Amino acid sequence: MKTNRSNIFLDSINNYGDLLERIDKVACNDSLPIINYSTKKERFELLPWYECSEYEIISSPTFRSRIFIQNDSILTNFDIKHSIDSLNIILRRHLLNKGKDFNYSDSPRQAGLEVYFDKYTNAKQVKNLLVEISKEFNELSKMTPDTLYLKILFRDRPLKLIPQIPPPKPN
């Protein structure tokens, strides 16, 4: 178990690539990276869902247990694309679904977010998204008696979807 905490302050980085490097450096030094960011009214600490790149762990989550945020879009269950403006609705559906809708996670414990930005995206844009996600998550946590988990994986490459091959036509 990692017990050393190492703070990463979003206001001290230049861009998304810098954030990924800092997270990886901390994780590879057997420490827990804690991402710190704030607004004038609130302060947030986020423990990212991340493993050291040297471990070469390959994750293969089911699409319905993840929502993917990249390029100002939210992708759910392989091919359903939403505007980033619908984050509050999608996050609510994803975390509170409990198996009702096949397009979202079966349980809050399995639900996760995967975020990707181009490595040159400035830190302010990353911070704005994280603040929005955190606020929505905190509101959902207040509304439900269940324990919710905010698991965010910071991707180092965009999600590329391979089109499904249609079934053969009957003779």
N, C-alpha and C positions, 0 to 999 in steps of 0.2 A: 504494500500500500504506500502510495506517495503521501508524504506528510508535509513537505515543504511547499508553501504557497509563494508564488511569485506574481506580483502585480504588473499588469500591462495597462498603461493609461492611454486610451484612444486619442486623447488630446496631444500625446507626445509622439505619435507616428504620422507619417506622411501619406501613406496609401495602403490599400488592401494587401499588396505584396509584402509591405513591411510588417503588417499585422500577422500574416501567415508565418513569416520568418521568426518573429518574436515568439509566437505560440510554439512553433516547432523547437526552437532553441530551449525554451523552458521545459517542454515535455521531454526532450531528449536528455535533459540534465536531471531526470527523475524528480521533477517538481510539478506542481499543479499550476497551470497558467490561470490567472484570474483577470478577466478583462473588466476594467473600470471605466465608466462613462457617466456623465451626469447632465442634467438640465439645470436651469435656475432653481427649480422646485424639488427635483428628485436626484438621488444618487443610486446607481446600479452597479452590481457586481455580477459577472456572468462567468461561470465555470464552463468553458467550451468542451464539447464532446470531441476529443482529439487524442490521437496516439502519435508518438514520435515517428517520423518518416523513416527512420532507420529500421523499424520493426517490420516494415513491408506487409502490414496487415491489410487484407483485402476484405472489404465489407460488401455483403450482398443482401441489403435489406429488401423486403417486399415493398413495392411502390406504394401500397396503401398505408404503410406505417410511416411514410415520409411525405412531407411536402417540400418542394424545391423552389427556392426563390433565386431567380437570376434574370438579369436584363430587364428589370422593372416588371417582371411577370412572376406569377405563382403557378407551378405545375403540380397537379394532383393526379394520382393514379395513371401514370404513363403519358396520357395525351390530352388531359383536360386543362386548358390554359385559362388563367384568370388575370385580371388587372391587379396590380399591386394595391390599388385603392380598395380592394375587397379583402385586405389582410384580416381585418377583425372578424368578418364572417367566416372566412376559410379557417382561421385559427380556432374559432369556436367549434366549427363542425369537426375539425381534426381532433381536438383534445377532448371533446365531450361526446363523441360519436358512439362509443361503446358497442360497435358492431352493427349499428342500424343501417348505415350507408356504406356500400362496398367500396366507394371511392375514398374513404378515410380510414384512419387507424381503428383497430378493434378496441384498444384501451389506451388511457392516458399514459400508462407505463411504457407502452411500445411506441407512442407517437414521438416523432422527431422532425426537426427542420434541417434542411441542408441549404446553405447559403453560398452563392458564388458571385463574385465581382471580378471584373478584369483587374489584374494586379496593379494597374496604374490609377484605379478609381480612388479619389481622394478620401481621406479618413472621415471627413465630415459627412459624406454620403453614407458610409458604413455606419457611422454613429447614429445618423437619423433613422436608418432602418432598425438598428438594435433598440433604440429608444422606443420606437413605435411598437415593435414586437414585445418589449418588456412591459410597456404600459397595458397593452391588450392582454397579455398573460396575467398580469397582476389583477386586472379587472375580472377576468374569468376565475381566478383563484378565489376571489372574494365571493363570487356568486355560487360556488359549488362546494358541497361538503367533502367531495373527493379530493385526494391529494393529486395535484397536477405536477408535471415535470416539464421544465423548459430545457430541452436538449437541442443544442444547435451545433451542427457540424459545419465547419468552415472549409469549403471545397477549394482545392487548388487548381481545378480545371472545370470547365462547364459540363453540365450533364448533356451527353449526346444520345439522342434516342435513335435507335435503329428501327426503321419502319417494319411493322409486322408483315410477313409474307402472307398474302391472301391464300385461302385454301384452294386446292385445285377445283376446276369446274367439273361438274359431273358429265359423264359421256352422254 
